[in-house]
Amino acid sequence: MIKIYFFFTATNLEWKHLLKNDKYKDIIIESFKFLVSELRVRIFAFVIMPNHFHTVWKINEDTERSDF
């Protein structure tokens, strides 16, 4: 089981500004909402930039890394 808080960053290939349009940011936000509603993670903070995003989260204790 995972009991650690993570600072996670995901970047776009070649730092392209693929997240500039709000509809793409909304996909990430909806994915976060799903993970929280399914009790897979607790999200403490996130920021979405045009070419990457950061989040501070904790994977819930009953979620295995392979399930996440």
Buried (B, 14 or more C-beta within 10 A) or exposed (E): EBEEEEEEEEEBEEEEEEBEEEEEBEEBEEEBEEBBEEEBBEEEEBEBBBBBBBBBBBBBEEBEEEEE
